[in-house]
Amino acid sequence: MTINLNGHKLSGSPALDMTDVDGTTIRNGTVAAINVVADNATNTRFIDTTFGNRNGSYFWNGTTSATFVRSKINAWRLFCGARCHLLNSSFTMEQIGATHVVIQGDQGTINGINHIGATQIDVVNTKLNLLTLGGSERATVRDSELDGFEMITTGRIELLRNTFTGGNWVGVHKPVQGVIRGNRFEKMKSAGLLVDMKETLPGPLLVERNTFAENVGDGLRINVPLPLDITVRKNTSENNSQYGMWATAGTVTDGGKNVSNNDALGCFTIVCA
């Protein structure tokens, strides 16, 4: 079923009541109420819409999913059950959650979410101001522009070809496995990338081919109390106000070919050319 609003506003409490329905599409208008009812509402799609209210909490319960295409979302909380997919949309919200959250593309603006929580998370080709990211099985962020944020995921992480700038740091605080590759961490208020897990990793973590530039603290800081399965190789640090790359002695594997250029204090326990 398709509901074409033709530029009109859908209001009321709830604005939408969708129970045990599949394949509902709402397009070309505004859904502005505080709440919707969506129980077992599978494959709900919003296309070219303005959705939500900054004080509203929106829940898709049960075996549900919601996709937003070329839409503008403003909400306090958005929980989509099985899947939330934000495609070429702009958004401001406190929390977003689902079993699988996918954020892909935007409208050229910096989007804001304080917390993303899911079993699986994919953030792709997006400009995003993010505070915390937590995925219990897998969290992937690639080809995106973000400020610094805190990773509280406990599964596999993949940070690939992103630019992180202007935040406090990118903090990896929980035991994880995966790869941090090809990113640029620049102009952070503290370290560019901070890895400070206190427990043994469930698997290897590889930090390679990243650039750490012009950060107020260290470019890369690995502050862990135990030898962990972390390999650091082929990274470049430049013009950082403290160390280019720093690691607690004996805690990481130096994979070689790391380079420090004009960092105030060079590198510590990681060999830099």
N, C-alpha and C positions, 0 to 999 in steps of 0.2 A: 504494500500500500504506500502511495506517495501523497503527501500533503504539501501542496504548493501554496505558501502564504502570500505570494504576490506582493511582497513588501510590507505586509501587515504584521501586527504584533499579537502574539499569543500569550494571554495572561490568565490569571485565575490561580486557585490553590487546590489541587495541583494544576499546572498549566497543561501537563500531559499525563494521561493515565494509560500505561501500556502493561498489560498482564497477559502472559502466555501468548505473545504474538511474535511473529518472525518477519523480518524484512521491512520494517517501517522506515520511510525516508521523509524527513522534514526539510524543506528547502525554501530559500528566497524570502527570509523574513526574520522576525525576532521572537525568541522564547525568553521572556523576561521575568518569570515568576521565581519565588524563593525555592520551590521544590517541584519535582516531577515524581510520578510513581512508575517504576519500571521493574517488574518482577518477571523473571524468565522472558525478558524481551530481547530476543536474539537478533543480531545484525541490524541494530538501530543506526541510522545514518543521518547526520545533519550536514547539509551542503549549502554553502553561501548563506549562513545564518549568523545572527548575533545571539549568543546563548548565555543565560545565567544572570546572576546578581552577586555582587561581591560578598554579600552576607549569606548566600545560599549554599546548602550542602545537597549534593545530588548523588543518589545511590542507584545503581543498576544491580538488583539482587538476583542471586541464583545463577542459572546458566545463561549469562547475558553478555552482550558486547555493545560497544558504542564507538562509532567512527565520526570524526569531525573533519570535513573537507572545506578548505578555503573559508573557514569560519573564525569568528572572534568570540573567545570564551572568557568570561569573568566569573569566578566562583571562589568560595571559601574552600570547599572540599568537592572533589569529583572522584567517585569510585565506580568502576565500570564492570565489576564482576570478573568475567573471564578475560576481557581484553578492552583496553583503551587505545585508540589509534587517532593521533592528531596529525593530520596531513595538510601541509601548506596553510596552517592556521596560526593565528596569534592568540596569546593567552596570558592571563594573570591569575594566579590562584595560590592558595596556601598549600594544599596537598592534592596529589593525584595518586590513585592506586588501582590495581587490578592484578590478576594473575600474571598478565603480560601487558606491559605498557610500551607503546611504540610512539615516539615523537619524531616526525620526519618532515623537514622543510619548514619554512615560515614565510612571512610576508615582508621580510627585510628589516623587521624590528627586533629589538632584544626582548625576549619573552621571559616572564618571571614565574618561578615555582620555588616555594621554600623546601618542599620535600617530595621526592618521588619514591614510592614504596611498592615493590612487586616481587613476584618470584623471578620473573625475567624482565629486563629493561633494555630497550634499544633507543638510543638518541642518535639521530643521523642528520647531518647537514642542517644544523639548527643554530641560531643565536639564542643563548640561554643564560639567564641569571639564576643560578641554582645554589641553594644552601646545603642540602644533604641529599645523598642518593643511597638507597638501600635495596639491594637485590639479594634474595636468599640463595639463588642458584646461579644467575648470570647477569652481569651488567656490562653493556657495550656502549661506548660513546665514541663516535668517529666522525671525522670531517666536519667538525662543528667549532663554533666560537663561544667560549664560556668564560665567566670569571672563575676565581678559585672556588672550590667546594669541598665538602667532607664526604668521603666514601665510607659508608658503614655497612656495605655489602659483605657477606661472608662466603660467597661462592667464587665463581670465576669472573675476573674483570678483564676487559679489553679497552684500553684507551689508545686510539689509533688516529694519528694525523689531525689532532685538534690544536687549536690555539687557546691557551689559558692566559688571561691577562687581567691585572688590576685588582684582583681579590686579595684575601689574606694569604692563601696558599691552596694547593690541591692536597688534601690530607687523606692518606690511606691508613685507616686506624684499626681495621679488623683483619684476622687471618684470611688471606685470599691466595688464589693462584691465578696465573694468566700472564698478560703482556702489556707493557706500557711502551709504545713504539711510535716514533715519528712525530711526537708532539713538540710544541713550543710553549714553554712556561716563561712568561716575561712580565716584568714590572709588578711583581707581587709585593704586598706590603711586608711579607716575611719571606720564608723560603719559597722557591718556585714549586717544588714537589717535596712533600714531607711524608715519609714512611715511618710510622712509629708503632707498629704492632708489638704487642707484649707476649704473644703466644706463638707456638710453632706453626709454620705454614702447613696446610694440607697438601700442598704441591708447589712446584717451582713458580717464581715470579721473575720475569725477565724485563729489565729496564734498558732499552737500547735505542740508539739513533735519535735521541731527543736533544733539543736545544734549551738551555737554561740561561736566560739573558736579563740583565739589568734588574735583578730582584734585590730588595732591600736587605734580605738575609742571605742565606746560602742559596745557590741554584738548586742543588739536590741535597737533601739531608735525610739520611737513613739512621734513625735513632732507635735501635732495637737492642734488648739486653742479652739475647741469646743468638748463637749461630743459626741463621735461617737460610733457606734455599732461595737466595736472591742473587741474581747475576746482573752486573752492571757493565755494559760494553758499548763502545762506539758512540758515546754521547759527547756533546760539546757544551761547555759553559763559557760565558763571556760577560765581562763587565758587571759581575755580581758584587755587592758591597761587602760580603764576607767570603766564605769558601765557595768555590765553584761547585765542588762535589765533596761531600762529607759523609763518612760512615763510621759507626762504632767499630773499633778495631776487632777484626776476626769474625765479623758477622755476615759479610757478603763475599761472593766470588767475583774477583776482578777479571772480567772477560777481555780486557785490553782495548787499545785504540780509543781511549777517552782523551779529550783535548780540553785544556783550559786556556782561555785567552783573556788576559787583562783582568782577571778576578783579583780582588783585594788580597785574598789569602791563599790562592791556589787550590789544591785538593788535599784531603786528609784521608789516609789509608786506601784511597783509590788512586792508582797511578795515572797521572795526566801528562800528556806530552805538552 
